[in-house]
Amino acid sequence: MSSRTIGSRRRTDLAWFITGPLAFIAVFGCLLIALVDPEPYGNWGPAGLLLVALIAAHLPVLSFVVRRQTLSATVTEIPLVLALYYLPPLTVVLVATLAALITQVRRRLGVAKFAFNVARSAAATSLGGLVLLALPPVRGVGPGTWGILFAAVSTITLVTLAAVVAVITLLQGSQAGLEVVRTSTVPLLAAGVNVTVGLIIVIAVSTTRWSLLLLAALAVTVAVVYRAYAQFLRQHRTLADIYELTRAMGQSGQDGTLPDALLGRVRALMQAEYATLWLPAQGRHPEVLLTARVDGRGLLDFSEIPAALRESVVAQRKPVALGVRFGEDRERSALLRAAGAKDAIVVPLWSGQAVIGTLEVVNRLSDVGHFAQADIPVFETVAAHAGVALENSRLVDRLRHDAYHDALTKLPNRRRITAALEESVKIRTDGEVVALLLFDVDGLRQVNESLGHAAGDKVLVEVANRLRASAPSSALVGRASGDEFLVTLRLESAEAALELAGQLRDQIRDEMVFDALTLDVNTAVGVAVHPDHGSDAATLLLRVDLAATAAKSVPGSVQLFNPGLESRSLRRLGLAGDLRQALDQDELEVYFQPKVTLRDRRLVGVECLARWEHPTHGTVAPEDFVAVAEHTGQLSRLTEVVLREGLRRSRDWADANQPLPIAVNLAARTLTDQHFPDRVQELLTEYGVPAQRLTLEITEAGVLDGTDRPIPTLHRLRDLGVRLSVDDFGTGDSSLAHLRRLPVHEVKVDRSFVQGMATDPGDLAIVNAVVTLSQQFGLAVVAEGVESELTLELLQDIGCEIGQGFLFSRPLPYERLAAWFGAQVDPETVSAGELPRLRVVP
């Protein structure tokens, strides 16, 4: 037995505090009547007829439900008027008590309620009998008799009402008792009408006994008419309640309050003590078990229906009704009684042809009320509307979820992250910042192109799972776009955000195994914090994106936003239109940086470098306008401008008997242009420059991008006779062994290692290894960034042959390059033992 049933029984047992005094009043009143009235009992024949009339009159006609109780207006006052007129007072008490006893036995009430109802009837009629004895004797059927009988019956009615108010106040509190008093107007008026009808019957019967026939016909007619009217009224009220219920479900289905709107109205419509909604777990939706109780506020997470009974309804796909007015089902009825319920209706909820749950009502309110067969179709109609509304509500919830979540990773999308970020920045907390971390997955495009998009999707899902598992529980992890993931949370400081970003990045970098394939996935991470880097979500998202973009330039780095990143980005945005105009009007210049042999410092070639002097912004950094050219589709034009100028100057030098090779940088995207080798051949032919005098330099990341896409273009260029060079070698994750499968002639060691080799043994070891292995592979080695004599000597010691850097010359325009040529020292004029050197031209 549940605790709720035990608690209810304990509250019901409190009624004995009212039943005891009522029983005492009844016994004392009967004794007083017996002592005062010389003929306290008699007329047993009419008493038997009036006993039958009182039993029949106890059938309720109009019911008024108040919380867990039902106040009923009956016609018991009519036979009481007749009994008080024709029978001695003590006989009236005995007849009324016996009628109450028989009626309560028929209703099968609990012991406490049974005793209370019998004691209440006996006490009320005994006090009514004392009032009758206290007034003058009844004589005739005149107005005096009317007043005496009205006073006696009114006493019985008021005592009954007082007893009911007292017991409800004791069981449910003073508010419930006051509510009974407020709703007692209609029953009291009905009692007055019944007394009047009873007096009319007394007058008619006293005049002639034949009036009983007319009264009986009138009673039958009124009963039939009232029954038809009550049925019509009940149907009208049911339709109105169903309409209101449907409208309320439609309005609440959009905001997630459907169970609240549904269960309260279903309970009221069916006049039930409990109404329960059960939806089993389905997909991402958890199990729902909610109950509305007549005297409870809000919804409770329990049900009076046993789980086995509910599951059988779902399995059989048809409603189940249990109670005294339904067919006998011993097994299910036993389950219901074990749960402490008297009757119940359970109907399945349908969505198309599938059962998605159940709707249940338990215990028809009042002790005399029970669910009937007529309630089942009404409840099924309600369940049909509820099933549609619930499915629509789930559909809206599913659409809302899909609108704010990524379909592949199931993470919140950029819209959801933005909304959460907007809410977070509204709350200022001392000693905390709102951190936003952007993880940009490197190499996803190569995975898609090499292994297919299914493999790329697996990588994204694995990254999402690792972020979700590694991020703190307070963090919101989402997917911003194709290969970008966002993490937002509150932390102590920007330094804590940088530390967390590094930890999460390390978790992502662990090997990913897919079938027989093992992948290493790296990420660039941008970090921005509120309030330091923005006061709203849009600004923070923009700036964390800039930080992530900056982090890409240094592979594997974590970059905190700084104002310089934004000014540079805005500057690049403004340069897009200006670059097109500069290309149209030949405003870009080509500078030349010499490449010399390290042993004798002889000139062996020049590298062609584009320069742009903007009329407003001044000198524009090459990495800025090259990035603008890549993103605006002007890269091919920029490359052709440099190629044309370099080849033209190479032709001029050859005409002056100073043939000099040139080197031109290529962007990685240029190698994907299948027409580029043909264009190079056309330019070589146009300017009459041999192909071997042209070197094309491609960055390590562009040549070794993890795919074979650049290889066909590289082979075609080598077939033309063009020399190929790997620029900035050492900044990527590749090794010299990877170069063996590529048609390249030269390796350029990145300046970061060359400039550090004089102070960092690690950099010296790297440069030494690159020089040694490259020479074994038959590749020439060029050291970039030679800026000191010490660096030069170290490079000579390890056998590096060619270098370029500020020690020899900065990049120079064509006119100044001629002066640089003139500044060379003729080796033949140098005294013995002195090495020929080149003067530095700033």
C-alpha positions in Angstrom: 0.0 0.0 0.0 1.4 3.4 -1.0 2.2 6.1 1.5 -0.4 8.3 -0.3 -3.1 5.7 0.5 -2.0 5.4 4.1 -2.1 9.2 4.5 -5.5 9.4 3.0 -6.8 6.8 5.4 -5.4 8.6 8.3 -7.1 11.9 7.3 -10.4 10.0 6.9 -10.1 8.6 10.3 -10.2 12.1 11.7 -13.9 12.2 10.9 -14.5 10.2 14.1 -14.0 13.4 16.0 -17.2 14.7 14.4 -19.0 11.4 14.3 -18.8 10.8 18.0 -20.5 14.1 19.1 -23.2 13.5 16.4 -23.9 10.1 17.8 -24.2 11.5 21.3 -26.6 14.2 20.1 -28.7 11.6 18.3 -28.9 9.3 21.4 -29.6 12.3 23.8 -32.2 13.7 21.4 -34.0 10.4 21.2 -34.1 10.0 24.9 -35.4 13.5 25.4 -38.1 12.9 22.7 -39.1 9.7 24.5 -39.4 11.5 27.8 -41.3 14.5 26.5 -43.7 13.0 24.0 -46.4 10.9 25.5 -46.7 8.8 22.3 -43.2 9.0 20.8 -43.7 6.2 18.3 -46.4 4.4 16.3 -48.2 4.4 12.9 -45.9 1.6 11.6 -47.8 1.1 8.3 -47.3 4.6 7.0 -43.8 4.5 8.5 -42.9 1.6 6.2 -44.1 3.5 3.1 -42.2 6.6 4.1 -39.1 4.5 4.7 -39.3 3.4 1.1 -39.8 7.0 0.0 -36.8 8.2 2.0 -34.6 5.5 0.6 -35.6 6.4 -3.0 -35.2 10.1 -2.2 -31.6 9.6 -1.2 -30.7 9.1 -4.9 -28.8 12.3 -6.0 -30.4 14.6 -8.5 -28.1 17.5 -8.6 -24.4 17.2 -7.6 -21.9 19.9 -6.7 -18.3 18.8 -6.6 -16.1 20.7 -4.1 -12.4 19.5 -4.1 -12.6 15.8 -3.1 -16.2 15.9 -1.9 -19.6 16.2 -3.7 -22.5 18.1 -2.3 -25.8 16.7 -3.5 -29.2 18.3 -3.6 -31.7 15.6 -3.1 -35.5 15.5 -2.6 -35.2 13.9 0.9 -37.0 17.0 2.4 -40.3 16.0 0.7 -40.7 12.6 2.5 -39.4 14.2 5.7 -42.3 16.8 5.6 -44.8 13.9 5.2 -43.1 11.9 8.0 -43.1 14.8 10.4 -46.8 15.4 9.6 -48.0 11.8 9.8 -45.6 10.1 12.2 -44.6 10.6 15.9 -41.1 12.3 16.2 -39.3 9.3 17.5 -40.6 7.1 14.7 -39.4 9.8 12.3 -35.9 9.5 13.8 -36.0 5.7 13.5 -37.2 5.8 9.9 -34.7 8.4 8.8 -31.8 6.6 10.5 -32.8 3.2 9.0 -33.1 4.8 5.5 -29.6 6.3 5.9 -28.3 3.0 7.2 -29.7 1.1 4.2 -28.5 3.7 1.7 -24.9 3.8 3.1 -24.7 -0.1 3.0 -25.7 0.0 -0.6 -22.9 2.5 -1.4 -20.2 0.3 0.2 -18.5 3.1 2.0 -15.6 2.9 4.4 -16.3 2.5 8.1 -15.5 6.1 9.0 -17.7 7.6 6.2 -20.5 5.1 6.9 -20.6 6.0 10.6 -20.5 9.7 9.9 -23.4 9.7 7.4 -25.6 7.5 9.7 -24.8 9.6 12.8 -25.4 12.8 10.9 -28.9 11.7 9.8 -29.8 10.5 13.2 -28.6 13.6 15.0 -30.3 16.0 12.5 -33.7 14.3 12.6 -33.6 14.0 16.4 -33.0 17.8 16.7 -35.8 18.3 14.1 -38.1 16.2 16.2 -37.2 18.3 19.3 -38.0 21.5 17.4 -41.3 20.0 16.4 -42.2 19.1 20.0 -41.1 22.5 21.2 -43.6 24.3 18.9 -47.4 24.1 19.2 -49.0 20.9 18.1 -49.7 20.4 14.4 -53.4 21.0 13.6 -54.9 20.9 10.2 -53.0 22.1 7.1 -53.1 25.8 7.6 -50.3 28.4 7.6 -49.4 27.5 11.2 -48.7 23.9 10.2 -46.6 25.2 7.3 -44.4 27.2 9.7 -44.0 24.4 12.2 -43.0 21.8 9.5 -40.7 24.3 7.7 -38.9 25.0 11.0 -38.5 21.3 11.8 -37.2 20.4 8.2 -35.0 23.5 8.1 -33.4 22.4 11.4 -32.6 19.0 9.9 -31.1 20.7 6.8 -29.0 23.2 8.7 -27.6 20.5 11.1 -26.7 18.3 8.1 -24.9 21.2 6.5 -23.1 22.1 9.7 -21.9 18.5 10.1 -20.6 18.4 6.5 -18.7 21.8 7.0 -17.2 20.6 10.2 -15.8 17.3 8.8 -14.5 18.9 5.7 -12.8 21.7 7.7 -11.2 19.0 9.9 -10.0 16.9 7.0 -9.0 19.5 4.4 -8.7 22.8 6.2 -10.7 26.0 6.9 -10.5 27.1 3.3 -12.3 24.0 2.1 -14.9 24.4 4.8 -15.5 28.1 3.7 -15.8 26.9 0.1 -18.6 24.5 1.1 -20.4 27.3 2.9 -20.1 29.6 -0.2 -21.5 26.8 -2.5 -24.4 25.9 -0.2 -26.8 28.5 -1.5 -28.2 26.3 -4.2 -28.7 23.3 -2.0 -30.4 25.4 0.6 -32.7 26.9 -2.0 -33.4 23.5 -3.3 -34.3 22.3 0.2 -36.8 25.2 0.6 -38.4 24.3 -2.7 -38.6 20.6 -1.6 -40.3 21.7 1.7 -42.9 23.7 -0.3 -43.5 20.7 -2.5 -43.9 18.5 0.5 -46.5 20.9 2.1 -48.4 20.9 -1.2 -48.5 17.1 -1.1 -49.7 17.2 2.5 -52.5 19.6 1.6 -53.5 17.5 -1.4 -53.5 14.2 0.4 -55.4 15.7 3.4 -58.1 16.9 1.0 -58.5 13.7 -0.9 -56.5 10.5 -1.1 -57.1 10.3 -4.8 -54.7 13.2 -5.3 -52.0 10.6 -4.8 -52.7 9.4 -8.4 -52.2 12.9 -9.8 -49.1 13.5 -7.7 -47.6 10.2 -8.9 -48.2 11.0 -12.5 -46.8 14.5 -12.0 -43.7 13.0 -10.3 -43.1 10.5 -13.2 -43.5 13.3 -15.7 -41.1 15.6 -13.9 -38.6 12.8 -13.5 -38.6 12.0 -17.2 -38.4 15.6 -18.3 -35.6 16.3 -15.8 -33.7 13.2 -16.9 -33.8 14.3 -20.6 -32.9 17.9 -19.6 -30.0 16.6 -17.4 -28.7 14.4 -20.2 -28.9 17.3 -22.7 -27.2 19.6 -20.2 -24.5 17.1 -19.5 -23.8 16.5 -23.3 -23.7 20.3 -23.9 -21.2 20.7 -21.0 -19.1 17.9 -22.2 -18.9 19.3 -25.7 -18.0 22.7 -24.3 -15.3 21.2 -22.1 -13.8 19.2 -25.0 -13.8 22.4 -27.1 -12.0 24.3 -24.4 -9.6 21.5 -23.9 -8.7 21.3 -27.6 -8.2 25.0 -27.8 -6.0 25.0 -24.7 -3.9 22.1 -26.0 -3.5 24.0 -29.3 -2.3 27.1 -27.5 0.1 25.3 -25.1 1.6 22.9 -27.7 4.0 25.6 -28.9 5.5 26.6 -25.6 6.0 23.2 -23.9 3.2 23.5 -21.4 0.9 20.9 -23.0 0.8 18.4 -20.0 -0.2 21.2 -17.7 -3.1 22.3 -19.9 -4.2 18.8 -20.7 -4.2 17.0 -17.4 -6.0 19.6 -15.3 -8.8 19.9 -17.8 -9.1 16.2 -18.4 -9.4 15.6 -14.6 -12.1 18.3 -14.4 -14.0 17.0 -17.4 -14.0 13.4 -16.2 -14.6 14.5 -12.6 -11.7 12.3 -11.5 -9.4 12.4 -8.5 -6.4 11.8 -10.7 -5.5 12.3 -14.4 -2.2 10.8 -15.7 -0.2 11.1 -18.9 2.3 8.4 -19.7 4.7 8.6 -22.6 7.5 5.9 -22.8 11.0 7.0 -23.8 11.3 7.5 -27.5 14.5 8.6 -29.2 15.9 11.6 -27.4 12.6 12.1 -25.5 12.8 10.7 -22.0 9.9 8.9 -20.3 7.0 11.1 -19.2 4.8 10.3 -16.2 2.8 13.2 -14.9 -0.3 13.3 -12.8 -2.8 16.1 -11.9 -4.5 15.6 -8.6 -7.8 17.3 -7.5 -6.3 18.9 -4.4 -2.8 19.4 -5.6 -1.1 22.3 -7.4 1.1 21.5 -10.4 1.8 18.1 -11.7 3.2 15.1 -9.8 5.5 12.4 -11.1 3.5 9.3 -10.0 0.5 7.3 -11.0 -2.2 5.3 -9.2 -2.3 2.9 -12.1 0.0 -0.1 -11.8 2.7 -0.2 -14.5 1.6 -3.7 -15.6 -2.0 -2.5 -16.3 -0.7 0.5 -18.3 1.7 -1.8 -20.4 -1.2 -4.2 -21.1 -3.2 -1.3 -22.6 -0.3 -0.4 -24.9 0.2 -4.1 -25.9 -3.5 -4.8 -26.6 -4.0 -1.3 -28.2 -7.4 -0.8 -26.7 -8.9 1.0 -23.7 -9.4 -0.7 -20.3 -12.1 0.4 -17.8 -12.3 -1.0 -14.3 -14.9 -0.4 -11.6 -18.3 -1.4 -10.3 -20.1 -0.3 -13.5 -17.9 -2.3 -15.9 -17.6 -6.0 -16.6 -15.8 -8.1 -14.1 -12.0 -8.4 -14.7 -10.7 -10.1 -11.5 -7.0 -9.9 -12.3 -6.9 -6.3 -13.3 -9.4 -5.3 -10.6 -7.1 -6.9 -8.1 -4.2 -4.8 -9.4 -6.3 -1.7 -9.1 -7.5 -2.4 -5.6 -4.0 -3.2 -4.5 -3.1 0.3 -5.6 -5.8 1.8 -3.5 -8.1 2.9 -6.3 -11.8 2.2 -6.8 -12.2 2.7 -10.5 -10.2 3.8 -13.5 -10.2 4.3 -17.3 -7.0 3.9 -19.3 -7.0 4.6 -23.0 -4.1 4.5 -25.5 -2.8 7.6 -27.2 -2.5 7.2 -31.0 -0.1 8.8 -33.5 -1.2 7.5 -36.8 -1.1 3.7 -36.4 1.3 3.7 -33.5 0.5 3.9 -29.8 2.7 6.5 -28.2 1.5 6.3 -24.6 -1.6 6.3 -22.4 -4.1 8.7 -20.8 -5.6 7.7 -17.5 -8.2 8.8 -15.0 -8.6 7.3 -11.6 -11.4 7.5 -9.0 -14.6 9.3 -10.0 -15.1 12.1 -7.4 -17.5 11.6 -4.5 -18.3 8.4 -2.7 -21.4 7.6 -4.8 -20.0 8.5 -8.2 -18.4 5.9 -10.5 -17.1 5.9 -14.1 -19.7 4.5 -16.5 -19.8 3.1 -20.0 -20.9 6.5 -21.3 -17.6 8.0 -20.0 -15.4 5.8 -22.3 -16.3 7.3 -25.7 -15.9 10.8 -24.2 -12.5 9.9 -22.8 -11.4 8.3 -26.1 -12.4 11.5 -27.9 -10.3 13.5 -25.5 -7.4 11.0 -26.0 -7.6 11.4 -29.8 -7.2 15.1 -29.6 -4.5 14.7 -27.0 -2.5 12.3 -29.2 -2.6 14.7 -32.1 -1.6 17.6 -29.9 1.2 15.6 -28.3 2.6 14.5 -31.6 2.4 18.1 -32.9 4.2 19.3 -29.8 6.9 16.7 -30.3 7.2 17.7 -33.9 7.6 21.4 -33.0 10.1 20.4 -30.4 12.0 18.3 -32.9 12.0 21.2 -35.4 13.2 23.6 -32.7 15.9 21.1 -31.7 17.0 20.7 -35.4 17.1 24.5 -35.8 19.6 24.8 -32.9 21.6 21.6 -33.3 24.0 20.2 -35.9 22.6 17.2 -37.7 26.0 15.3 -37.9 27.5 15.8 -34.5 24.3 16.5 -32.5 26.1 19.5 -31.0 24.5 22.9 -30.6 25.0 24.9 -33.8 26.2 28.5 -34.3 22.7 29.9 -33.7 22.4 28.1 -30.3 25.9 29.1 -29.3 25.2 32.7 -30.2 22.0 32.8 -28.2 23.7 31.2 -25.1 26.6 33.7 -25.5 24.2 36.6 -25.6 22.7 35.5 -22.3 26.1 34.9 -20.7 27.5 38.3 -21.5 24.5 39.9 -19.8 25.6 38.7 -16.4 28.7 40.4 -15.1 30.6 38.5 -12.4 33.7 39.8 -10.6 36.7 37.6 -11.0 35.3 35.8 -14.0 35.3 36.1 -17.8 33.1 34.5 -20.5 35.6 32.6 -22.6 35.0 31.7 -26.3 37.2 29.1 -27.9 37.2 28.3 -31.6 38.8 25.1 -32.8 39.6 24.9 -36.5 40.4 21.4 -37.7 43.4 21.3 -40.0 43.5 19.1 -43.1 39.8 18.2 -43.3 39.6 19.0 -47.0 42.5 16.7 -47.7 40.7 13.9 -45.8 37.5 14.5 -47.8 39.4 14.5 -51.1 41.6 11.5 -50.3 39.3 9.2 -48.3 35.8 10.6 -49.1 33.3 12.7 -47.2 32.3 9.8 -45.1 35.7 9.7 -43.6 35.7 13.4 -43.1 32.3 13.1 -41.3 33.9 10.4 -39.0 36.7 12.8 -38.1 34.2 15.6 -37.3 32.1 13.3 -35.1 35.2 12.1 -33.3 36.5 15.6 -32.7 33.0 16.5 -31.4 33.0 13.5 -29.0 36.4 14.4 -27.7 35.6 18.0 -27.1 32.3 17.0 -25.4 34.1 14.5 -23.2 37.1 16.7 -22.3 35.4 20.1 -21.8 34.3 21.0 -18.3 30.7 20.1 -17.4 29.8 23.8 -17.3 31.0 24.4 -20.9 28.7 24.6 -23.9 30.3 22.8 -26.9 29.0 23.4 -30.4 29.8 23.2 -34.1 30.1 26.6 -35.7 30.6 25.5 -39.4 32.1 22.8 -41.5 35.4 22.3 -39.6 35.0 24.7 -36.8 33.9 24.0 -33.2 33.0 26.5 -30.5 33.4 26.1 -26.7 32.0 28.7 -24.3 32.1 28.8 -20.5 33.0 31.0 -17.5 36.6 31.0 -16.3 38.8 32.9 -14.0 40.8 34.8 -16.6 42.0 34.9 -20.2 45.1 32.9 -19.1 42.9 30.1 -17.8 41.1 30.1 -21.2 44.4 29.8 -23.0 45.4 26.9 -20.7 42.1 25.1 -21.3 42.4 25.6 -25.0 45.8 24.0 -25.0 44.5 21.0 -23.0 41.5 20.5 -25.2 43.7 20.8 -28.3 46.0 18.0 -26.9 43.0 15.8 -26.4 41.9 16.3 -30.0 45.4 15.6 -31.3 45.5 12.0 -30.0 45.5 9.4 -32.9 42.1 8.6 -34.5 41.7 5.1 -35.7 39.1 4.4 -38.4 39.0 0.7 -39.4 42.6 0.1 -40.5 43.5 3.8 -40.9 45.2 5.9 -38.3 44.9 9.7 -38.6 46.6 12.6 -36.8 44.3 15.5 -36.5 45.6 18.9 -35.6 43.7 22.1 -34.8 44.3 25.8 -34.7 42.6 27.5 -31.7 41.4 31.0 -31.3 40.5 32.5 -27.9 38.4 35.6 -27.1 37.0 36.6 -23.7 34.3 38.9 -22.5 34.5 41.7 -21.5 38.1 42.3 -22.7 37.4 41.5 -26.4 33.8 42.4 -26.8 30.5 43.2 -25.1 28.2 41.2 -27.3 28.1 37.8 -29.0 28.5 39.0 -32.5 31.7 40.9 -31.7 33.2 37.9 -29.7 32.4 35.5 -32.6 34.1 37.8 -35.1 37.2 38.3 -32.9 37.6 34.6 -32.0 37.4 33.9 -35.7 40.2 36.3 -36.3 42.3 34.7 -33.6 41.8 31.2 -35.1 42.8 32.5 -38.5 46.0 34.0 -37.0 46.6 30.7 -35.2 46.7 28.9 -38.6 49.8 30.8 -39.6 51.7 29.0 -36.8 50.6 25.4 -37.0 49.3 23.9 -33.8 49.2 27.3 -32.0 46.7 28.8 -29.6 46.1 32.5 -30.3 44.5 35.0 -28.0 42.8 37.9 -29.8 44.5 41.2 -29.8 43.4 44.5 -31.5 46.2 44.2 -34.1 44.4 41.2 -35.6 41.2 43.1 -36.2 42.9 46.2 -37.7 44.8 43.9 -40.1 41.6 42.1 -41.1 39.8 45.3 -41.7 42.7 46.6 -43.7 42.7 43.5 -45.8 39.0 43.9 -46.4 39.5 47.4 -47.6 42.3 46.4 -49.9 40.3 44.0 -52.1 39.0 46.7 -54.5 42.2 48.7 -54.4 44.3 45.6 -55.4 42.2 45.1 -58.5 42.7 48.7 -59.4 46.5 48.5 -58.7 46.8 45.4 -61.0 44.9 47.2 -63.8 47.1 50.3 -63.5 50.5 48.4 -63.0 51.0 50.0 -59.6 52.7 46.9 -58.2 56.5 46.8 -58.3 58.8 43.8 -58.4 61.8 43.8 -56.1 64.8 41.5 -56.4 66.8 39.8 -53.6 70.1 38.3 -54.5 71.0 34.7 -53.9 74.8 34.2 -53.5 77.3 31.4 -52.9 78.4 31.3 -49.3 82.0 30.4 -50.0 82.9 33.2 -52.5 79.8 35.3 -52.3 79.2 35.2 -56.0 75.7 36.1 -57.3 73.9 33.0 -58.6 70.3 34.4 -59.0 67.6 36.6 -57.6 64.2 36.1 -56.0 61.4 38.2 -57.5 59.2 39.7 -54.8 56.0 41.8 -55.3 55.8 45.1 -53.5 52.8 47.5 -53.2 53.0 51.1 -52.1 49.4 52.0 -51.4 48.5 55.8 -51.9 46.6 55.8 -48.6 47.9 53.0 -46.4 51.5 53.2 -47.5 53.5 50.0 -47.8 51.3 47.0 -47.8 52.8 43.8 -46.4 53.1 41.0 -49.1 51.3 38.5 -46.9 48.3 40.9 -46.7 47.8 41.5 -50.4 48.6 37.9 -51.3 45.9 36.8 -48.9 43.5 39.3 -50.5 44.4 38.1 -54.0 43.7 34.5 -52.9 40.3 35.3 -51.5 39.2 37.6 -54.3 40.2 35.5 -57.3 43.1 37.7 -58.3 45.9 35.4 -57.5 46.6 34.3 -61.1 46.9 37.9 -62.2 49.3 38.7 -59.4 51.4 35.7 -60.2 51.5 36.6 -63.9 52.6 40.2 -63.1 55.6 38.9 -61.1 56.5 36.3 -63.7 56.3 38.8 -66.6 58.5 41.3 -64.8 61.0 38.7 -63.7 61.3 37.1 -67.2 61.6 40.6 -68.8 64.5 41.5 -66.5 66.1 38.1 -67.0 66.0 38.7 -70.8 67.5 42.2 -70.3 70.4 40.8 -68.2 71.0 38.1 -70.8 71.2 40.7 -73.5 73.8 42.5 -71.4 75.9 39.3 -71.2 74.9 38.9 -67.5 72.5 35.9 -67.7 70.9 35.6 -64.2 68.4 33.0 -63.0 65.2 34.2 -61.3 62.9 32.6 -58.7 59.2 33.4 -58.3 57.0 32.3 -55.4 53.8 30.3 -56.1 50.8 30.0 -53.8 49.6 26.5 -53.1 46.3 27.2 -54.9 48.2 27.9 -58.2 49.2 24.2 -58.3 45.5 23.2 -58.6 45.2 25.2 -61.9 45.7 22.7 -64.7 46.3 25.5 -67.2 49.2 27.1 -65.2 52.1 25.0 -66.9 50.8 26.0 -70.3 50.8 29.6 -69.3 54.4 29.4 -68.0 55.5 27.9 -71.3 53.8 30.7 -73.2 55.6 33.4 -71.1 59.0 31.6 -71.5 58.5 31.6 -75.2 57.3 35.2 -75.3 60.4 36.5 -73.5 62.8 34.1 -74.9 64.1 32.9 -71.5 65.4 29.3 -71.2 63.3 27.3 -68.8 66.3 26.4 -66.6 66.7 30.0 -65.6 63.3 30.0 -63.9 62.8 28.6 -60.4 59.3 28.3 -59.0 59.2 28.3 -55.2 56.3 26.6 -53.4 55.9 26.5 -49.6 56.3 23.2 -47.8 52.6 23.2 -46.9 51.6 23.8 -50.6 53.8 20.9 -51.9 53.2 18.5 -49.1 49.5 19.0 -48.3 48.8 15.3 -47.6 47.4 14.6 -51.0 48.7 14.0 -54.5 46.9 16.9 -56.1 50.0 19.1 -56.7 52.1 16.2 -58.2 50.8 16.3 -61.8 51.3 20.0 -62.0 54.8 19.7 -60.6 55.7 17.0 -63.1 54.5 19.1 -66.0 56.5 22.1 -64.8 59.6 20.0 -64.4 59.1 18.5 -67.9 59.2 22.1 -69.2 62.7 22.4 -67.7 61.7 24.7 -64.9 63.5 24.3 -61.6 61.3 23.6 -58.5 62.1 24.7 -55.0 60.4 23.9 -51.6 60.3 27.2 -49.7 60.1 27.6 -45.9 61.1 24.0 -45.3 60.9 22.9 -41.7 57.8 24.9 -40.7 55.5 22.0 -41.5 55.1 18.4 -40.2 56.8 16.8 -43.2 60.2 15.2 -43.5 62.9 15.1 -46.1 61.9 11.6 -46.9 58.6 13.0 -48.3 60.6 15.0 -50.9 61.9 11.9 -52.6 58.7 11.3 -54.4 58.4 14.9 -55.6 60.1 16.3 -58.7 61.9 19.2 -56.9 65.5 20.5 -57.3 66.0 22.7 -54.3 65.2 23.1 -50.6 65.1 26.5 -48.9 65.7 26.3 -45.1 63.2 28.6 -43.3 64.7 31.8 -41.8 63.5 30.9 -38.3 66.0 28.1 -38.1 68.8 29.9 -39.8 68.6 33.0 -37.6 68.5 30.9 -34.5 71.3 28.5 -35.3 73.9 30.8 -33.8 72.3 30.7 -30.3 70.1 27.6 -30.3 71.8 24.2 -30.7 68.5 22.7 -31.7 68.2 25.0 -34.7 71.8 24.3 -35.7 71.1 20.6 -35.6 68.0 21.0 -37.8 69.8 23.0 -40.4 72.8 20.6 -40.4 70.4 17.6 -40.9 68.5 19.4 -43.7 71.8 20.3 -45.5 73.3 16.8 -45.1 70.3 14.8 -46.2 69.4 17.2 -49.0 72.9 16.8 -50.5 72.5 13.0 -50.2 69.3 13.3 -52.2 70.9 15.4 -54.8 69.0 18.6 -53.8 70.5 22.1 -53.6 70.1 23.9 -50.3 69.4 27.6 -49.9 69.6 29.2 -46.4 67.2 32.1 -45.9 67.7 34.9 -43.4 71.5 35.1 -43.3 72.0 38.3 -41.3 75.3 37.9 -39.4 78.9 36.8 -40.1 78.6 34.2 -37.4 75.6 32.6 -39.1 77.5 32.7 -42.4 80.5 30.9 -40.9 78.3 28.2 -39.3 76.6 27.6 -42.7 80.0 27.3 -44.4 81.1 24.8 -41.7 78.2 22.5 -42.3 78.5 22.7 -46.1 75.6 24.9 -47.1 76.4 26.4 -50.5 73.8 29.2 -51.2 72.2 31.8 -49.0 70.2 35.0 -49.1 69.5 37.6 -46.4 70.2 41.1 -45.2 73.9 40.3 -44.7 74.1 40.5 -48.5 71.2 42.6 -49.5 67.6 43.5 -48.8 65.1 43.1 -51.7 65.8 45.9 -54.1 64.0 47.6 -57.0 65.5 47.0 -60.4 67.3 50.4 -60.6 69.0 49.9 -57.2 69.9 46.3 -58.1 72.2 47.7 -60.8 74.0 49.8 -58.2 74.4 46.7 -56.1 76.0 45.0 -59.0 78.5 47.8 -59.3 79.3 47.6 -55.6 80.7 44.0 -56.0 84.4 43.7 -55.4 86.4 42.1 -58.2 88.1 39.0 -56.7 91.2 39.5 -58.9 91.9 42.9 -57.3 91.9 41.4 -53.8 95.3 40.9 -52.1 96.5 37.4 -51.4 94.8 35.7 -48.4 91.7 38.0 -48.4 88.3 36.6 -49.4 86.2 38.5 -51.9 83.2 40.0 -50.2 80.1 41.9 -51.2 79.3 45.2 -49.7 75.9 45.3 -48.0 73.4 47.6 -49.8 70.6 48.7 -47.3 
